[in-house]
Amino acid sequence: MQTETLPTLSTTPRTGESLPDTVLGRFSEAGISANCGPDGFGFEGYSLSLTTESGEWTIPHWTMAPSHQRGTARNDMALQIALDWVKLGKNGQYRIDLSILNEGSFPRLLKGIKFGQFGDQARFRQGPGHVLGWGMRYAHTGNLRTERYPFCAADYPYLRQLPPEKRILGDTEDQPFPALFLGNAISKEYLVFAFTRQERAVPVFEFQRRNHFSEAVFETFEIRWHFPQSGGYTLKPGETFTPESLYIQIGKDREVDSAFEDYLDYIAEITPGKDTENPVFTNALHCTWNYGVFDDQKEETLIDTARFIAKNLPEIRFFLIDDGYLEHEEKSTRVHLNRFYPDPENARVCPDSWPTGIRGFTDKLRNLGLRPGLWWTPMIQLPCRLHDDHPEWFLRKANGKLFLIGEKLAYLDYSHPEALAFLDRTLAHIQGEWGIDAVKIDFWSQNFETNQARLQNSDCSGIDLRRKFFETVRKHLPKDGVVMSCIAMGMGNPFLSEFVDTYRCSMDIHEGYWEDQVNNCNWMLPILGFGGRRTGILLNTDSIGFNPKIPENETNFRLTWAYITMGLIETGGRLEDLSPEDLSALRKLLRRCDRGYPTRCPDLRAYSGDPHPESLYVTFPPGSPTAQSGIRQSIAFFNWHDHPRAISIDLRAIGQNEPVIAKDFWNGATETWNPNFITVKLDPHCARLFDIYKQ
């Protein structure tokens, strides 16, 4: 546990701008209040609740500093809690800093923290609108995707009416985006709740609308500091616990597609970054899995692909060897972590598949000008010698039984120092000694984010250990190396950017058939607008490739989606077998390796309905390589249906108020678009992609 020792906590107000009663947010003796102005949308009387080994403490009254910027409270367990209300900027952004001091002579176990609607006078007001609250909406990435292995499900819509039954969001294994949007569709007022960092806890949102209300909206509303896999934190006498700060934004006249922009800008300012620019903003990567390769990993065929890439596709700088590179076992071809025990250097690399060894192959890649990459996973397949020798290293449930994925897949508990040392020793070999510059880490998030496990060292959480895990990964990569996060597919958590460069946000594309394409895009809509250059971490929609059994229009659909979503350009398959036409299309895409800008959806109905967007666009900022070539924007149109569609948009909705030149990305045909509605006709499973230039 990270702590600091403080002799006392002063109630002197924090320096800076004072916050009189008339501003948007303030403390009062009854709790915390915030509103969006005279219409009354907001909340009042919200407070905190702590859970310790002695029970739950809901704080009914605060001792207030004169400026209402700080509130403090004490209880008979010798705990003092202090909250500071800090104004962040001009856009209604605030931060509530929380500290908990053990003033007593005995340790205290802090098991939980909650913020929300606890007292009789606490309420959330909807502002103007229908008496039943039909104008109220909420949005969270958990509305589109839930993963608690083996359960993984897509759902929609993203933007929903308030739930009549209790809804819990944020406690899943898919790295959910750590923020909640609450808005009034009639008054256009909104609130954003989020955390400003993620070192111990993740935010879990629990709420339920009242069945009958006028001004008061919720039957229950709370935000929990959720410490995955932890039994709580022990506060020694005199120690202060400082959990994640709560971010609140109170605004108006912003739609859900852009509601998190100010939050992401703030996070980008305060989150530690990597020492170098993300390499995959401007470089592509080849991964040897999809489009017909899969576990058939061997030097004889992969070197042909590598030579073709080096000669014909210079934008591809990384060549990543996927799963299956160790000697295949009778029941599994996967390279689980136990395959490197007890001595990583003695892992059984098949000499027939790798006659010069993995290091010999990566040296050949470097000689071709490519940077080598490698797939691995922290999963462990049982039974195995690692478990026989060290059962104490393994992640377990609270009842002492092994935490398993399925029946035979387990994880290590990295709160055990020797388990972490084994990981360190393994990565020193397979990343360091094998000369690896990029890693794809698969099936890792359950190790740290599942709610079913309980760490041996209960004085830390899975989030603490996630940091140690990725610090160990980075330790054995060059500073400009690439870390790819794979399963569980991520939902845009920006706090991974300190260690991770790109994250898989979609299902495997497999062979690229139409059903695979649709499933690949099920839940990406809200995270497209985050922008990798803002967050520091680039989304990854999995490989693009060419399957001769797939119609040309569906291949073009996949290439168009890969371009406009602004994520990592990852290729797959036997590229040396491409037809001249396919090679030409791939070259066009790779020449535009300028990634990480926000992708917008001009049809806001996609947020409240089927989340497969019919149109998407990107605006390139001045100074970007694409903008310097004269291109203002790129815009794509998609027909997801089995029948023809005509898709119309108002160009003014994407910021074009004068006539522009639109150039087809793939065939170069040009036309003039006037600043009003344009219509693009599409056959089934077809897409169009245009670059927009000033006339």
C-alpha positions in Angstrom: 0.0 0.0 0.0 1.3 3.5 -0.9 0.9 5.8 2.1 2.2 9.0 3.5 2.5 10.0 7.1 0.8 13.3 8.1 0.8 14.7 11.6 -2.5 16.4 11.1 -5.0 17.4 8.4 -5.7 21.1 8.3 -9.1 22.5 7.5 -7.5 25.5 5.8 -9.1 26.0 2.4 -7.0 25.1 -0.6 -5.3 28.1 -2.3 -6.8 29.2 -5.6 -10.1 30.5 -6.7 -12.8 30.6 -4.1 -16.1 28.9 -4.7 -19.0 30.9 -3.5 -22.5 29.3 -3.1 -23.6 30.5 -6.5 -21.1 28.5 -8.5 -21.8 25.2 -10.2 -20.4 23.0 -7.4 -19.8 23.3 -3.7 -19.8 21.7 -0.3 -22.4 22.3 2.4 -22.8 20.8 5.8 -25.3 18.3 4.3 -23.0 17.1 1.6 -21.8 17.9 -1.9 -23.9 19.7 -4.5 -23.6 20.6 -8.1 -25.9 22.1 -10.7 -25.9 23.2 -14.3 -27.5 26.5 -13.8 -31.0 27.9 -13.3 -32.8 24.9 -14.9 -32.0 22.8 -11.8 -30.3 19.8 -13.5 -27.7 18.3 -11.1 -27.4 16.8 -7.6 -27.5 17.9 -4.0 -26.6 16.5 -0.6 -24.4 13.7 -2.1 -21.8 12.3 0.3 -19.3 9.6 1.1 -19.5 6.2 2.8 -16.6 4.2 4.1 -16.6 0.5 4.9 -14.1 -0.8 7.5 -13.8 -4.0 9.5 -16.1 -2.3 12.1 -18.9 -1.6 9.6 -20.1 1.1 7.3 -19.7 4.8 8.0 -21.9 7.2 6.1 -21.0 10.8 6.7 -24.1 12.9 7.5 -22.3 16.1 8.4 -19.2 18.0 7.4 -17.0 20.6 9.1 -16.7 23.2 6.5 -13.8 25.4 5.6 -14.9 29.1 5.0 -14.7 28.9 1.2 -16.6 25.6 1.0 -13.6 24.2 -0.8 -12.9 21.6 1.9 -15.0 19.4 4.2 -13.7 17.2 7.0 -15.4 14.6 9.2 -14.3 12.3 12.0 -15.8 9.2 13.6 -15.4 7.3 16.8 -13.0 4.8 15.1 -10.4 7.6 15.0 -10.7 8.0 11.2 -10.7 11.4 9.6 -11.8 12.0 6.1 -11.1 15.2 4.1 -12.4 16.2 0.7 -11.1 19.1 -1.4 -13.2 20.5 -4.2 -10.8 21.8 -6.9 -11.9 23.8 -9.9 -9.9 22.6 -13.0 -10.9 24.8 -15.9 -13.4 26.9 -17.7 -15.7 24.1 -18.9 -17.3 23.1 -15.6 -14.6 20.6 -14.7 -13.9 19.8 -11.0 -12.0 17.3 -9.0 -12.8 16.0 -5.6 -9.6 14.9 -3.8 -10.1 12.5 -1.0 -7.8 11.5 1.9 -8.4 9.2 4.9 -6.3 9.5 8.0 -6.0 7.0 10.8 -5.7 9.2 13.9 -5.9 6.2 16.3 -3.3 3.9 17.9 -4.4 0.8 16.1 -4.4 -0.3 12.4 -7.7 0.1 10.5 -8.8 -2.0 7.5 -10.4 0.1 4.8 -12.6 -2.2 2.8 -14.6 0.1 0.6 -15.3 3.7 -0.4 -18.6 5.0 -2.0 -19.8 8.4 -3.3 -23.4 9.1 -3.9 -26.9 9.4 -2.7 -27.1 8.2 0.8 -28.9 10.7 3.1 -32.6 11.3 3.2 -32.1 14.8 1.7 -29.8 13.7 -1.1 -31.2 13.7 -4.6 -30.4 14.0 -8.3 -32.6 16.5 -10.2 -33.4 16.0 -13.8 -34.2 19.7 -14.7 -37.0 20.5 -17.2 -38.6 17.6 -19.0 -41.3 15.0 -18.8 -42.4 14.3 -15.3 -41.4 10.6 -15.7 -37.9 11.6 -16.7 -38.1 10.3 -20.3 -35.5 12.9 -21.3 -32.8 11.4 -19.1 -30.1 9.3 -20.7 -26.9 7.6 -19.6 -23.9 6.2 -21.5 -21.1 3.8 -20.6 -19.0 1.4 -22.6 -20.5 -1.4 -20.6 -23.8 -0.8 -22.5 -22.1 -2.2 -25.6 -19.9 -4.9 -24.1 -19.7 -7.1 -21.0 -16.9 -9.6 -20.4 -16.6 -11.8 -17.4 -14.8 -14.8 -18.8 -16.2 -17.1 -20.3 -19.2 -14.7 -20.7 -18.6 -12.2 -23.4 -21.6 -10.4 -25.0 -22.3 -7.5 -27.3 -25.4 -5.4 -26.6 -26.8 -2.0 -27.6 -27.6 0.9 -27.6 -24.7 2.9 -26.1 -27.0 5.8 -25.0 -29.9 4.6 -23.0 -32.8 5.7 -20.9 -32.3 5.3 -17.2 -32.8 1.7 -16.0 -35.9 0.8 -13.9 -33.8 -2.0 -12.3 -30.4 -1.7 -10.7 -27.6 -1.3 -13.2 -23.9 -1.9 -12.3 -21.2 -0.8 -14.7 -17.4 -0.8 -14.6 -16.5 -4.1 -12.8 -15.8 -6.2 -15.9 -12.6 -7.7 -17.4 -12.5 -5.6 -20.6 -10.7 -2.5 -19.4 -13.9 -0.4 -19.5 -13.6 3.3 -20.1 -13.7 4.8 -16.6 -16.4 7.4 -17.0 -20.2 7.7 -16.9 -22.3 10.2 -18.9 -25.7 11.4 -17.6 -27.6 13.8 -19.7 -31.0 15.5 -20.2 -31.9 15.2 -23.9 -34.4 18.1 -23.6 -32.3 20.8 -21.7 -29.0 19.5 -23.2 -27.4 19.5 -19.8 -25.1 16.8 -18.8 -22.8 15.4 -16.1 -19.6 13.3 -16.4 -18.3 11.2 -13.5 -14.9 9.6 -13.7 -11.6 8.9 -12.0 -8.5 11.0 -12.6 -6.0 8.1 -12.2 -6.0 4.4 -11.8 -3.5 3.1 -9.4 -5.5 1.0 -6.9 -9.1 1.2 -7.9 -11.5 1.3 -10.8 -14.8 3.2 -10.7 -18.0 1.1 -10.5 -21.3 2.9 -11.1 -24.5 1.6 -9.6 -27.8 3.3 -10.1 -31.6 2.8 -10.6 -34.2 5.3 -11.6 -37.2 5.9 -9.4 -40.4 4.4 -10.8 -42.3 7.7 -10.1 -40.4 11.0 -9.7 -40.7 14.6 -10.6 -37.4 16.3 -9.7 -35.6 13.5 -7.9 -34.3 11.0 -10.5 -32.7 8.0 -8.8 -33.8 5.5 -6.3 -30.1 4.8 -5.7 -27.0 6.2 -7.2 -23.4 5.5 -6.1 -19.9 5.4 -7.4 -17.7 2.8 -5.8 -13.9 2.7 -5.5 -13.6 -0.9 -6.6 -10.3 -2.6 -5.6 -10.3 -5.8 -7.7 -9.1 -9.0 -5.9 -8.4 -7.0 -2.7 -9.6 -7.6 0.8 -9.0 -3.9 1.6 -6.1 -1.6 2.7 -4.7 -1.5 6.2 -4.1 2.0 7.5 -1.4 2.0 10.1 -1.6 4.6 12.9 -0.8 8.0 11.5 -1.0 7.0 7.9 -3.1 8.6 5.2 -4.7 6.8 2.3 -5.3 8.8 -0.8 -7.5 7.0 -3.3 -8.2 8.1 -6.9 -9.7 11.5 -7.2 -13.3 11.9 -8.5 -13.7 14.0 -11.7 -17.0 15.8 -12.2 -17.9 17.8 -15.3 -21.1 19.9 -15.3 -21.9 21.1 -18.8 -24.4 22.0 -21.4 -25.0 21.8 -25.2 -22.7 18.8 -25.9 -23.8 15.5 -27.4 -22.6 12.1 -26.1 -20.2 11.6 -29.0 -18.0 14.5 -27.6 -18.9 14.5 -23.9 -15.6 13.0 -22.7 -13.3 15.2 -24.7 -12.4 17.6 -21.8 -11.9 14.6 -19.5 -9.5 13.0 -21.9 -7.6 16.2 -22.4 -7.2 16.5 -18.7 -6.1 12.9 -18.3 -3.6 13.4 -21.0 -2.1 16.3 -19.1 -1.6 14.5 -15.8 -0.9 10.9 -16.8 2.8 9.9 -17.1 3.7 9.3 -20.7 6.3 7.1 -22.3 9.8 8.5 -23.1 9.2 8.2 -26.9 6.3 8.8 -29.3 4.2 5.9 -29.9 5.9 4.0 -32.8 2.6 2.7 -34.3 1.3 6.2 -35.0 3.4 6.1 -38.1 4.5 2.5 -38.6 2.5 -0.6 -39.5 2.8 -4.1 -38.0 2.5 -7.6 -39.6 1.1 -10.3 -37.3 1.4 -14.0 -38.3 -2.0 -15.3 -37.2 -5.1 -14.4 -39.3 -6.0 -15.1 -42.9 -4.8 -18.7 -43.1 -1.7 -18.9 -40.9 -2.9 -19.4 -37.3 -0.7 -21.9 -35.3 1.3 -22.9 -38.4 4.3 -20.8 -37.2 7.6 -21.8 -38.8 10.6 -20.1 -40.3 10.4 -21.7 -43.7 7.2 -19.9 -44.7 7.3 -16.8 -42.5 10.7 -15.7 -43.9 9.1 -15.6 -47.4 6.5 -13.2 -46.0 9.1 -11.1 -44.3 11.2 -10.8 -47.4 8.2 -9.8 -49.4 7.3 -7.1 -46.9 10.9 -5.8 -46.7 11.0 -5.5 -50.5 7.5 -4.2 -51.3 5.9 -2.6 -48.1 8.3 -0.3 -46.3 5.7 1.1 -44.0 5.5 -2.2 -42.2 8.3 -2.0 -39.6 7.3 -4.7 -37.1 7.0 -8.4 -37.8 5.3 -10.3 -35.0 5.4 -14.1 -34.5 2.1 -15.2 -33.1 1.1 -18.2 -30.9 2.4 -21.7 -31.8 6.2 -21.1 -32.0 7.1 -23.7 -29.4 7.1 -27.5 -30.1 3.4 -28.5 -30.4 2.2 -30.7 -27.6 -0.4 -33.5 -27.9 -3.3 -31.6 -26.5 -2.3 -28.0 -27.2 -0.3 -25.9 -29.6 -0.5 -22.8 -27.4 2.6 -21.2 -25.7 1.4 -20.9 -22.2 3.6 -19.4 -19.5 4.3 -22.8 -17.9 6.1 -23.9 -21.0 9.1 -21.7 -19.8 9.4 -23.4 -16.4 11.7 -24.1 -14.8 14.3 -22.6 -17.1 13.1 -20.3 -19.9 16.2 -20.9 -21.9 15.3 -24.6 -22.1 11.9 -24.0 -23.6 11.3 -26.6 -26.4 11.6 -24.7 -29.7 11.0 -27.2 -32.5 14.2 -27.5 -34.5 12.3 -28.6 -37.6 10.2 -25.4 -37.6 13.0 -23.1 -36.3 16.3 -24.5 -37.5 18.2 -21.5 -36.4 16.1 -21.0 -33.2 13.9 -18.0 -32.4 16.9 -15.7 -32.0 18.3 -16.9 -35.3 15.0 -15.9 -37.0 14.7 -12.5 -35.3 18.3 -11.8 -36.5 17.2 -12.5 -40.0 14.3 -10.1 -39.6 16.6 -7.4 -38.4 18.9 -8.0 -41.4 15.8 -7.3 -43.6 15.2 -4.1 -41.8 12.2 -5.4 -39.8 11.8 -5.2 -36.0 10.8 -8.6 -34.4 7.8 -9.1 -32.3 6.4 -12.0 -30.3 3.0 -13.3 -28.9 2.8 -14.6 -25.3 0.3 -15.0 -22.6 0.4 -15.2 -18.7 -2.1 -18.1 -18.8 -0.9 -21.4 -17.4 -2.3 -24.8 -18.6 -2.9 -27.4 -15.9 -1.6 -30.0 -15.1 2.0 -28.8 -15.2 5.2 -29.0 -13.3 5.0 -25.3 -12.4 1.9 -25.9 -10.3 3.3 -29.1 -8.9 6.4 -27.3 -7.6 4.8 -24.0 -6.6 1.1 -24.2 -5.9 1.6 -21.2 -3.6 2.4 -19.0 -6.6 -1.1 -19.4 -8.1 -4.1 -17.0 -8.1 -6.9 -18.3 -6.0 -10.5 -17.5 -5.0 -11.4 -16.3 -1.6 -12.3 -19.9 -0.6 -8.7 -21.0 -1.5 -9.6 -22.8 -4.7 -7.7 -22.0 -7.9 -9.1 -19.3 -10.1 -9.5 -21.0 -13.4 -10.5 -20.0 -17.0 -12.5 -23.0 -18.0 -11.3 -26.2 -16.4 -7.5 -26.1 -16.9 -6.2 -22.6 -17.4 -4.8 -20.7 -14.4 -2.8 -17.6 -13.6 0.0 -16.7 -11.2 -0.6 -14.4 -8.2 2.0 -11.6 -8.7 1.6 -10.4 -5.2 3.8 -13.4 -4.4 7.4 -12.1 -5.0 8.7 -15.4 -6.4 5.9 -15.5 -9.0 6.8 -12.0 -10.2 10.5 -13.0 -10.2 9.7 -16.0 -12.5 7.8 -13.7 -14.9 10.8 -11.4 -14.9 13.2 -14.2 -15.6 11.0 -15.5 -18.4 10.7 -12.2 -20.1 14.4 -11.5 -19.8 14.9 -14.5 -22.1 12.0 -14.5 -24.5 12.0 -10.7 -25.0 15.6 -9.8 -24.1 17.7 -12.8 -25.3 15.5 -13.4 -28.3 15.9 -9.8 -29.4 12.2 -8.8 -29.4 11.0 -5.2 -30.0 7.2 -5.7 -29.8 5.0 -8.0 -27.8 1.4 -9.1 -28.1 0.1 -10.1 -24.7 -3.0 -12.2 -24.9 -5.5 -13.2 -22.2 -3.9 -11.0 -19.6 -6.7 -8.8 -18.2 -8.5 -11.6 -16.3 -5.3 -12.0 -14.3 -5.9 -8.6 -12.7 -9.5 -7.5 -13.3 -11.6 -10.6 -12.4 -13.8 -10.3 -9.4 -13.6 -14.0 -8.6 -10.0 -14.0 -7.3 -8.5 -12.8 -4.0 -4.8 -12.0 -3.8 -2.5 -13.6 -1.2 -1.3 -10.1 -0.2 -4.7 -8.6 0.5 -3.1 -5.1 1.1 -2.9 -4.5 -2.7 -5.3 -4.8 -5.6 -5.2 -6.3 -9.1 -4.7 -2.7 -10.3 -1.5 -2.4 -8.2 -0.3 -5.7 -9.7 -1.3 -4.7 -13.3 1.3 -1.9 -13.0 4.0 -4.3 -11.7 3.2 -6.7 -14.6 3.6 -4.1 -17.3 6.6 -2.5 -15.7 8.2 -6.0 -15.9 7.2 -6.2 -19.6 8.6 -2.8 -20.4 11.8 -3.6 -18.5 12.7 -6.1 -21.2 11.9 -4.0 -24.3 13.7 -1.1 -25.9 12.3 2.3 -25.0 10.7 2.6 -28.4 9.4 -1.0 -28.3 5.7 -1.8 -28.8 3.3 -3.4 -26.3 0.1 -4.7 -27.8 -2.8 -5.6 -25.4 -5.0 -8.4 -26.7 -7.7 -10.4 -25.0 -9.8 -9.4 -23.2 -10.7 -6.9 -25.9 -10.4 -3.4 -24.4 -13.0 -0.7 -24.2 -10.8 2.4 -24.2 -9.2 2.6 -20.8 -6.7 5.6 -21.2 -4.7 4.7 -18.1 -3.1 1.8 -19.9 -1.2 4.2 -22.1 1.6 4.6 -19.6 2.8 1.1 -20.7 0.7 -0.1 -23.6 0.9 1.3 -27.2 -2.1 -0.4 -28.8 -5.0 -2.4 -27.6 -7.3 -4.9 -29.4 -10.8 -3.5 -29.2 -12.5 -6.1 -31.4 -13.1 -9.8 -32.0 -10.6 -11.8 -34.1 -11.1 -11.2 -37.8 -10.1 -14.9 -38.5 -10.4 -15.4 -42.3 -12.3 -12.1 -42.8 -15.7 -13.5 -43.8 -18.7 -11.1 -43.6 -19.9 -12.5 -40.3 -16.4 -12.0 -38.8 -16.4 -8.4 -40.1 -19.7 -7.5 -38.5 -18.7 -9.1 -35.2 -15.4 -7.3 -35.3 -17.1 -4.0 -35.3 -19.9 -4.6 -32.7 -18.8 -2.3 -29.9 -16.2 0.1 -31.3 -18.4 3.2 -31.8 -17.8 5.2 -28.6 -14.1 4.6 -28.5 -13.5 5.7 -32.1 -13.9 9.3 -30.9 -11.2 9.1 -28.1 -8.3 9.5 -30.5 -5.0 7.6 -29.9 -2.9 10.8 -30.1 -4.9 12.2 -27.3 -4.8 9.2 -25.1 -1.4 7.9 -26.1 -2.8 4.4 -26.9 -3.9 3.4 -30.3 -6.9 1.1 -30.9 -6.4 -2.1 -32.9 -9.2 -3.7 -35.0 -7.1 -6.8 -35.7 -5.5 -7.7 -39.0 -6.4 -6.6 -42.5 -5.8 -9.2 -45.1 -7.0 -10.8 -48.3 -9.0 -14.0 -48.7 -9.6 -15.0 -52.3 -12.9 -16.7 -51.2 -14.3 -13.3 -50.1 -16.0 -11.0 -52.6 -14.1 -7.9 -53.6 -16.7 -5.5 -52.2 -16.3 -7.1 -48.7 -12.5 -6.9 -48.9 -12.8 -3.3 -49.7 -15.3 -2.8 -46.8 -12.7 -4.2 -44.4 -9.9 -2.0 -45.8 -12.1 1.1 -45.6 -13.1 0.3 -42.0 -9.4 -0.2 -41.1 -8.5 3.1 -42.5 -11.2 5.4 -41.2 -11.1 4.0 -37.6 -7.6 5.5 -37.3 -6.1 2.6 -35.3 -3.0 0.4 -35.7 -2.5 -0.8 -39.3 -1.9 -4.5 -38.7 -1.6 -6.8 -41.7 -2.0 -10.6 -41.7 -1.8 -13.6 -44.0 0.6 -14.7 -46.7 1.2 -11.3 -48.3 3.6 -12.8 -50.9 0.6 -14.4 -52.5 -1.3 -11.2 -53.1 -2.6 -10.4 -56.6 -1.4 -7.2 -58.2 -4.7 -5.6 -57.6 -4.7 -6.5 -53.9 -1.1 -5.4 -53.4 -2.0 -2.0 -55.0 -4.9 -1.5 -52.5 -2.7 -2.4 -49.6 0.0 0.0 -50.7 -2.6 2.8 -50.9 -3.6 2.1 -47.3 -0.1 1.8 -46.0 1.0 5.1 -47.6 -1.5 6.8 -45.3 0.1 5.5 -42.1 -0.8 8.7 -40.1 -2.9 7.3 -37.3 -4.5 8.2 -34.0 -6.9 11.1 -34.8 -10.5 11.0 -33.5 -13.0 9.4 -35.7 -16.5 11.0 -35.6 -19.9 9.6 -36.4 -22.2 12.3 -37.9 -25.3 10.2 -37.5 -26.0 10.5 -33.8 -28.8 7.9 -34.0 -26.1 5.2 -34.0 -25.4 6.0 -30.4 -29.0 5.3 -29.4 -29.6 2.4 -31.8 -27.6 -0.2 -33.7 -24.0 0.9 -33.1 -22.7 -0.1 -36.6 -22.3 3.4 -38.1 -23.3 4.2 -41.7 -20.8 7.1 -41.9 -17.6 8.1 -40.2 -15.2 10.9 -40.7 -11.8 12.1 -39.6 -10.6 15.7 -39.5 -6.8 16.0 -39.9 -5.2 18.8 -37.7 -3.0 21.4 -39.3 0.6 20.2 -39.4 -0.3 16.5 -39.6 1.3 14.7 -42.6 -2.1 14.1 -44.1 -3.2 17.7 -43.8 0.1 18.9 -45.2 -0.8 16.9 -48.4 -3.9 19.1 -48.8 -6.4 16.7 -47.3 -8.8 18.3 -44.8 -10.9 15.2 -43.9 -11.6 11.6 -44.9 -15.1 10.3 -44.8 -16.4 6.8 -45.2 -19.9 5.3 -45.9 -20.9 1.8 -45.0 -23.8 -0.5 -46.0 -24.1 -3.2 -43.4 -27.3 -4.6 -44.9 -28.2 -7.3 -47.4 -30.0 -4.8 -49.6 -29.0 -1.6 -51.3 -28.9 1.6 -49.2 -28.8 5.3 -49.9 -26.9 7.2 -47.1 -27.3 10.9 -46.7 -25.4 13.4 -44.5 -25.3 17.2 -44.2 -21.8 18.3 -44.9 -22.3 21.2 -42.5 -22.6 18.7 -39.7 -18.9 17.8 -40.3 -17.8 21.4 -40.5 -17.8 21.9 -44.3 -19.6 25.2 -45.1 -18.2 25.8 -48.6 -18.0 23.6 -51.7 -15.2 21.0 -51.5 -13.5 18.5 -53.8 -14.2 14.8 -52.8 -11.7 12.3 -54.2 -12.4 8.5 -54.0 -9.6 7.0 -51.9 -9.4 3.8 -53.9 -10.0 4.8 -57.6 -9.1 8.5 -57.6 -12.4 9.7 -59.1 -13.2 13.3 -58.1 -16.5 15.3 -57.7 -17.6 18.6 -56.2 -19.7 18.5 -53.1 -21.8 21.6 -52.1 -22.3 22.3 -48.4 -25.7 20.7 -48.0 -27.0 17.1 -48.1 -25.1 14.6 -50.2 -26.3 11.0 -50.9 -24.1 8.0 -51.5 -25.7 4.9 -52.9 -24.3 1.6 -51.8 -24.9 -2.0 -52.8 -25.1 -4.7 -50.0 -21.9 -5.1 -47.9 -20.2 -2.2 -49.7 -18.3 0.9 -48.6 -17.0 4.1 -50.1 -14.1 6.2 -48.9 -13.4 9.8 -49.9 -10.7 12.4 -49.1 -12.0 16.0 -48.9 -9.9 18.9 -50.3 -10.5 22.6 -50.3 -12.0 23.6 -53.7 
